[in-house]
Amino acid sequence: MTTPRQQQLDWLAGILKKTGMRPSALAAKAGMTAPNLYRFLDGQSERTLRPATIVKLARAANVSPPDELAGLSDGDARAYTFDAKAFTPPDPEKHPRLLTYEITTDALTLAGFERGDIAVIDTRLTPVPGQLVMAQVYDLRIGDADTVIRWFEPPYLISASADPELRKPIPIDPQKVSLRGVVVRQLRSRDLLKAS
């Protein structure tokens, strides 16, 4: 079984390889000291990275922080792995940057999304007003973030819910909100359709 520290090391190695950055450059861009990052990478420290540090490193490398490493909560949606019995996965040749997230709240009920539906997100697309988008809303004070799917209506992200708690608009503050992609498809399990 892989330890959380090893998962973080593997994730960082992938970032450094993908970006071609040196650890010192990544640390500087993330606003941390290079010696601290080198100590972590060289095994001189047995500690794991804090969630806020993971978020900073991910932003510096322009990648999403992995949910299981950053301690991110689900919010409206959680990552989904296809069940071959319920869905036929999209063709990865046509959609190489495709993400799939299961809807976990009632934030989109008035847009036709139910809990358990799957939102397919294309991370290559730049959102335009009026589109459904996936975003990560960060609370760096506690090192947490929610993954949300909302209507993109700058300067806000807007839900489509009758629930007053979920109707509160989310200001699009670049320090706190990271747009990750555009919803391009909604999938509903055949099992759910049979049950209704």
VENQUITA-V470654 format. One record per residue. N is the residue number from 1. RES is the residue in one small letter. OMEGA is omega in degrees with one decimal (none if undefined). Layout:
# VENQUITA-V470654
N | RES | OMEGA
N | RES | OMEGA
This chain:
# VENQUITA-V470654
1 | m | -178.7
2 | t | 179.6
3 | t | 176.3
4 | p | 178.6
5 | r | 179.9
6 | q | 176.3
7 | q | 179.4
8 | q | 177.8
9 | l | 178.9
10 | d | 179.8
11 | w | 179.0
12 | l | 178.3
13 | a | 177.5
14 | g | 178.3
15 | i | -178.1
16 | l | 179.2
17 | k | -177.4
18 | k | -175.7
19 | t | -175.6
20 | g | -179.6
21 | m | 170.5
22 | r | 178.1
23 | p | -179.5
24 | s | 179.3
25 | a | 177.6
26 | l | 179.6
27 | a | -179.6
28 | a | -179.8
29 | k | 180.0
30 | a | 179.2
31 | g | 176.6
32 | m | -178.3
33 | t | 180.0
34 | a | 179.9
35 | p | 178.4
36 | n | 179.5
37 | l | 177.9
38 | y | 178.5
39 | r | 178.4
40 | f | -177.8
41 | l | -177.2
42 | d | 179.5
43 | g | 178.9
44 | q | 177.4
45 | s | 178.8
46 | e | -177.1
47 | r | 172.8
48 | t | 177.3
49 | l | 176.1
50 | r | 178.3
51 | p | -179.3
52 | a | 178.6
53 | t | 178.2
54 | i | 179.0
55 | v | 179.0
56 | k | 179.5
57 | l | 179.7
58 | a | 178.5
59 | r | -179.5
60 | a | -179.2
61 | a | -178.5
62 | n | 175.0
63 | v | 176.3
64 | s | 173.9
65 | p | 179.4
66 | p | -176.3
67 | d | -175.1
68 | e | 179.2
69 | l | -173.7
70 | a | -179.5
71 | g | -177.7
72 | l | 178.2
73 | s | -172.8
74 | d | -174.3
75 | g | -178.4
76 | d | -169.8
77 | a | 174.7
78 | r | -178.8
79 | a | -175.5
80 | y | 172.9
81 | t | -174.3
82 | f | 171.8
83 | d | -174.6
84 | a | 179.4
85 | k | -175.2
86 | a | -173.4
87 | f | 167.5
88 | t | -177.0
89 | p | 175.1
90 | p | -179.7
91 | d | -178.4
92 | p | 177.3
93 | e | -179.1
94 | k | -175.4
95 | h | -176.6
96 | p | -178.7
97 | r | -175.8
98 | l | 173.7
99 | l | 176.1
100 | t | -178.7
101 | y | 177.1
102 | e | 179.1
103 | i | -175.0
104 | t | 179.0
105 | t | 177.3
106 | d | -176.3
107 | a | -176.2
108 | l | -175.7
109 | t | -180.0
110 | l | 174.2
111 | a | 177.2
112 | g | 177.7
113 | f | 176.8
114 | e | 173.8
115 | r | -179.3
116 | g | 175.1
117 | d | 179.7
118 | i | 174.0
119 | a | 177.7
120 | v | -173.5
121 | i | 176.2
122 | d | -175.9
123 | t | 179.1
124 | r | -174.0
125 | l | 174.6
126 | t | -176.9
127 | p | 171.3
128 | v | -178.9
129 | p | 179.3
130 | g | 179.4
131 | q | 171.0
132 | l | -179.2
133 | v | 169.7
134 | m | 179.2
135 | a | 170.9
136 | q | -179.0
137 | v | -172.7
138 | y | 167.9
139 | d | -173.8
140 | l | 177.3
141 | r | -178.7
142 | i | 177.7
143 | g | -176.0
144 | d | 175.4
145 | a | 174.4
146 | d | 171.1
147 | t | -178.0
148 | v | 172.2
149 | i | -173.8
150 | r | 171.8
151 | w | 178.0
152 | f | 178.6
153 | e | -175.5
154 | p | 12.2
155 | p | -176.3
156 | y | 163.7
157 | l | -172.1
158 | i | 176.2
159 | s | 175.0
160 | a | -172.4
161 | s | 173.7
162 | a | -179.7
163 | d | -177.6
164 | p | 179.0
165 | e | -177.2
166 | l | -177.4
167 | r | -178.3
168 | k | 178.4
169 | p | 178.1
170 | i | 177.5
171 | p | 179.4
172 | i | 177.6
173 | d | -177.1
174 | p | 178.1
175 | q | -174.3
176 | k | -176.0
177 | v | 177.5
178 | s | 177.4
179 | l | -173.7
180 | r | -179.4
181 | g | -177.0
182 | v | 176.2
183 | v | -178.0
184 | v | -178.2
185 | r | 174.4
186 | q | 178.1
187 | l | 176.0
188 | r | -177.9
189 | s | 174.6
190 | r | 178.6
191 | d | 177.4
192 | l | 179.3
193 | l | 179.1
194 | k | -177.0
195 | a | -176.3
196 | s | none
